[in-house]
Amino acid sequence: MLGYLLRNRKVWGLTIGFSAYGYSFYLFLSWLPNYLVQSMHMSILKSAGFTATPWICATIAGLSVDGWLIDHLIARGYDEMPVRKTVLVLGMLLSLAVFGATATTDPVWAIVWVSIALSGLAAASPVGWSIPALIAPRGGTGTIGGIMNFLNNMMGVVAPVTTGYIVGATGSFVGAFLAAGIVLVIGIVAYVFILGRLEPIADIPATRRVDLAKSRSGA
């Protein structure tokens, strides 16, 4: 099953897209307070209040969009798959507001841009989590989820380290946010063109399932 899924473009479209989400999420999670202190020249105490604002906005966005809007639209008769895909892509597009944070030295505008970006990520994330169940062939939901989450969680290592390297080399967060924006663009392309329609992947052909069963049993 693993090898079959690793050769499927939908799995890679989902994985690349969700990893792009993870890159920006972990960047903000680990570096947002430092950004406010270093680039916006805030005190540590003041930065704590400003740091909370984008996360509050993200929570509200996640609850209102994924906790209400999607179900409301589906209940009104809209096709579930296009609704979820639209929310997913629009959320990722909103997250490109990270580019706005590269062009301001005003802490209020910086928080506005970051709040929009995190709200977009929060709207897209639950849809991303649900996709393995929507596209998996029989018996493959856990495997697709494992592939997707493994690479997404790897961003928890890659994003903070890469951001630290860029900030250390340039003395600015501009390059780090630009890198995050570029990764998000790659993720959007993966969701739109590689993942494609949210529809189930074909089951493994019966002959291959027999061969796999024999190999596992040692026959």
PEURBEL-V904677 format. One line per field, one symbol per residue. burial: + if it has 16 or more other ideal C-beta (glycine too) atoms within 10 Angstrom, else -. Layout:
# PEURBEL-V904677
burial = ???
This chain:
# PEURBEL-V904677
burial = +--++--+-+++++++++++++++++++--++-++++-++-+----+--++--++-++--++--++---+--+---------+++-+++-++-+++++++++----+--+++++++++++++++++++--++-++++--+--+++-+++-++--+--+++-++--++-----+-+++-+++-++--+++++--++--+--+--+---------------
